[in-house]
Amino acid sequence: MKLSAALLSATAIGLSAVQVINAQQNQPACSNVYTRKELLSLTASEWSLYKSILNAMQRDGWFAWFAYMHNEWFGSIHGQSQFFPFHRRFVYEWEKVGRQYNSAFAQPYWDEMRDYRTPASSQVLTSNWLGGNGQGNNRCVQNGVQSGWTMTYPNNHCFTRSFSNNGNPNSWYSPEYIESVIQRSADMTALRPGIEYSLHGIVHLDIGGDMSQRSSPNDWIFMLHHANIDRLWWQWQANRNHMWTMDGPNTDGSAISLNSNIVYFNEPIRNVMQLGYGQMCYQYGSNPIRRRNLSTSATQKISSVLPQDVLSEWFPDTAKSPMAIAAIDPAMERSGRPIPYPGTLTDDWISKQNLDRAAVKRVEADARSFVDAMKNAKYNSPY
């Protein structure tokens, strides 16, 4: 078994993954389910429509409103178990506003793991899409869909980005590592920091500018990013038999439950747990998983096989049932490189976000141990 054909078994998930009616569900099934696509899979006409909707939402003050909401409740929605349910409900609320302009709108996601090696070179961050790094002393963004915008919260300022590492962020978290986190997480207490302090945090920090502030919804990357984080949570829920798993600390330190209210929205968490029910009438697209800009000239095969003990430690689901894993695009088997160490969150950023520094460092140490294990096993990643 080639590991490259065994990972990310459910990264693209539709509602077909959930076939049974769960006794926990007390909301009606949706009569119409729309699909959230990966950004770069949008058609030209879809992207044209979405750009017009985004401009209208900026004109009407919705970017400022969602930036305000996120800032006001920031301390209650990070670093504890409100993180996933709040942001699922928050992105849905944004999407609902967009659909009032045109019902064809469905908030896309950015699968940043596809671009993790060299994030700044992502096609997403080009002029035809979201635009790139800010320019000049004020770091104003001068291309892409938000080019030249003036944001009005918390004050009037040009829309900004300030990529880390002098404009060339270090690598983010690989698809393999995120899959490993999902497979190894037995509960929300493990999954939440594993995702929040890795992929979630590094994207916010490295994009910088508005995206690194508590008012980060000023940058539409926020919605794309959190739709992706939501997709990963849904993958864990639907494919790991965790549809109704909710545990860990609530905002007041008490144990959270399905009946706990979502911060600000004052709705029980159970209302957002299962896509395709109640208001959660969306699903995620099933686009093939492939690396961006795959070199067709590369000839090296991904032929390394992880030893069973390594597979069992880092990919326990795959170790138990390798034949149940869906195949990945065969083109990805043409090349491979060692997985690099991911970037880390700065102490200043951790402090400003009021995160548990020790918990963040545990996640980062886990990620480095994962990379070491893959290198020792001579595993080359096709991504």
N, C-alpha and C positions, 0 to 999 in steps of 0.2 A: 504493500500500500504506500503510495506517495503521499506525504503529508499535505502537499499542495492541493491534492484532490479530496482532502478530508476536513478542511477547515471551513469556517464560515458557512456551516450547513444551512443556516436559516437567516442569513443576513437580509435577504429580501423575502418578506413574509406577507401573504395575503390572509384574508380572513378564513380561507379554506383550512388553515392550520387549526382552527378551533371548530370541531365538528359536534361537540356535545353541548347540550344545554346544562349549564351548571346551576346547581341548587342555590348558589349564592346570588345569582342574578335576579334582581327584582325590577328591572327595567325592560321595556319592550325592545325587541329586535328592530333595527333600522330597516325601513322599507326601501331605502336607496343608500348605497354605500359608494362614496367617491374615493379616488385613489390619489395619494400623495406620491409624486414621482421624484426621482433623483434629479437635481437641477438640470444637469447637462443632457438629460433625456427629453426635456421639453422640446416640442416642435417650435419652429420659427413663429408660427401664428400664436401659439400659447405664450411664448416669451414676450411677444409684442403686447399681448393682452395684459400679462402680469405687470409689465413695466408701466402701462397706463394706470393700472390699479394702484401700484405703489406710489406713483406720482400724485394720484388723487388722495390717497391716504395721508401723504405728507402735507398736501395742501390743506386738508381738513383737520390737521392736528393729531392724527392717530399715532404717529411715531412718538410725539411728545407725551401723549397719554400713557402709552405702554411703557415708555422710559420712566415716567413718573411712578407708575404702579410698581414696577420692578424695584426701583430705588426705595420706595416707602416700605416695602415688605421684605427687603433684602435679608435682614438678619434672621427672619423666620423661615426662609425657604432654601437656605444653604447650610451644609454641615449637619443636617439631620434628615429624618425620613420624609419630611414634606417635599424634599427636592424633586423627586419624580412626579408625584401626583400634582403638585402645584404647576410645574412647568408643562405637563400634559394639558392641564386645563387652561393655562395661560396662552399657549400656542393655539389651542382650539379657539379661544376667545378672539385672538387676532385674526385667525382664519375666518371666523364667523363674520367679522367686520368686512374683510375682503370680499366675501361672498355676497355681501349686501350691494357691492358695486357691480359684481357680475358673478352669477352662481356657478360659472365654470372655474372659478378660482379654487385651487387646492394648494395649501402651503407646501412647497417642495422641501426636500432635505438635501444637505450636502454631505455626502459620504466622505468625510475628510480622511478616512483611513486609506482611501485609494491614492491620496496625494501626500501621504505622511512623510515620505523621504525628503522631499524638497517642497514644502508647502508654498513658498513664494512663487514657484513656477506653475502652480495649478492654473488650468484653463479657467477655473471659476473666478480667479483674481485678475482677469484681463478686461480690457475695455468693452468687449462685447457682452460681458456679463456683470460681475459685481464691482469691477474696477480694482485697482491695486493699492499700493502704499500711498500714504499722504506725501505731499511735497512742501518744501519750504519750511520756514521756521514754525509755522502754525500747523503743519502736517495736514493741510487741506487735501481731500481726495478730488482729483481733477479728471477722472474718467470713470466709466461704468454707470450703472443705473442710478446711483446717488450723487453723481458728479455735480459739484457746485451747489449742493444743498446747504441751506442754513438751518441748523437744528435749533429749536427754541426751548429745550429743557436740558439742564437746569437753568440755562441762560442762552442767549443768542450766540451761536458760534458756528463756524464752518464745520461741515461733517469731516471727521478726522479718522485717520489710521496711522499707526506708527509701529511698523513691523519690528520685532525684537532683533537683537544681534545685528544691528546696523542694516536692517532691511532684509536679512537672510536668516529667518528663524531656523533653529536646529530641527531635527526630525521630530515628528509627533509620534503617536503610539500606533504600532503596526496592527494590521487586521488580525494577525495571529495572536498578539497579546490580548486584544480586546475579546477575541473569541475564548481565550484561555480564562480571562476573568469571568466571563459568562458561564463557562462550563464548571468553574470551581466555586461559584457562589451559591451556597445552599440557602441563603436567605437575603433579605433586603439589607440587613446589617453588614453583610459582606459586599453585596453588589453596589450599593450606593457610593461608598467611598472609592471602590475600585474603578468606577466610572467617573464620579464627580472630581476626584483628585488626579485623574490621569487625562483622558481625552478632553473632558469638559473644561478643565482648568487651563490646559496648555493652549487651547485654541483661543480662549478669551485673552490670555496674557500675550500671546505672540502676535495676534492681529493688532492689538494695542489701540490707542486712540479712544474713540467712543466705546469700542468693544471691550476695553479693559476697565470701564467705569461701572458703577452700580446702575447707571442709566444706560447700560449696554444695548437695550432694544432700539436705540437710535440707529444702530447699524443693522441692516436687514440680515447680515450674517447671523445675528443672534437667533432669528427665527429658523433659519436653515439649520443651524447648529443644534438647536434644541429639538427640532423635528427629528434629527438624526439620533440624538440622545434618547428621545422617546421611542424611536424605532428599535434601538438596542434593548431598551426595557421591555418592549413588546416581544422581541425575540426571546428574551429570557422567560417571560411570562408564558408565552404560547408553546414553546418547544421544550421548556424545562419543568412543566407541570407546576408553574407558580402563578397561575391566573389570579388567585386570590391571596397571594402572600403579601402581607403588610406587617412589618415589625420594626423595631428600633425606637429611638427616642422621638417624641413630638417636640413642639416648640417650647413647651413648659417643662421638659425633662421627663414627663410621664410616658408610659408605653403607648405608642400609636396603634390604631386599629382601623379596620375598614369603616367603622362608624365615626371616626374622628373627622372633623370638618377640615376641608381644604382651606388654607390661609386665604383671606380676603373673600373668597367666593362663598364661604359658609354653606358648602354642600358636602355631603359625606364622601369620603374617598372612594367608597365602593362604586359611586356613580361613574367614575372614570376608569375603572379597572379593566373592563373588557371592551375592546374595540368592536364596533358593529351593534352596540346597544345604547339605548338612551340617546344622549347627544353626541356620543363618540362615533359618528357615522362615517368613518374613514378607514382606509386600509393603506398599507404600504406596497408600492409597486414591486414586481418580481423581475427586475432587470438582471441580466447576467452579471456575475461578479467578475470584473477584470481590472487589470491595472491600467491606468491612464497611459496613453502614448506608448503602448507596448512596442518595443523594437522588433520588427519582423526579421532583422538580420541576426539576432541573437540565436545561438544554436545550442547553448548549454542546457541540458535536461535537468529538471529538478528530480533527482533520483535518490536523494538521501532518505533513509527510513529511520525514524526515531527509535531508539531502543525502547522496549516495552516499559521499563521503569520510568523513563522520561515522559513517555506518552501518558502513562497512568498518573503521573504527578501533575502535568500541566494541561492535559486534555482528557480528563477522566471519562467523559461521555464518548469521545472518539475511541478511546481504548476499549470501552465495553462493547461498542457496536459500530465498528468501522464501516461495515457494509451499508449502514443506514444513512451514511453521509452522501449528500448530493454531489455530483461531479462539478468541478469548476471549469470554466472555459479552457479547452485544451491549449489554446494559444499561449496561455500563461506558462506553460511548461517549457517554453523555449529558452527562458533565461532565468537566472536567479542570483541573488546577492545576499550576503549575511545581513541580518537585521541590525540596524544601528541602535545605540542607546538613545532613548527619547530625551527631549529637553526636560528641564525641571522648573518648577515654580519658584520664583524668587521669594526670599524671606519678606521683602517689602510687600509683595503682592499678597502673600499668605496673611500677613498682619492686617492689611487694608481690608481683606475679605473676611477677617475675623474667623479664620479656619483653625482647626486643631493641627498645629505644626507637626506634632509627633505622628498623627494619623497620616498626614500628607507624606511624610518621609517614609513611613512604612510602605505605602503604595509605590513610591518611587524606587525604594529598595527592592520590592517585589518585581518591578518591571526590569530592573537591572539584572536580577537573578534569572529572570526568564531569558533575557538576551544571552547571558552567559551559558545557560543550559542549551540553547539552540546552537550557539557557536561550538560548544564542546561536542555536540552531536553532529556537527558539520552540516547543519541544516541551512540551505539557501532559500530565501524567500523569493517567490515570483513577483512580489509587489514592489 
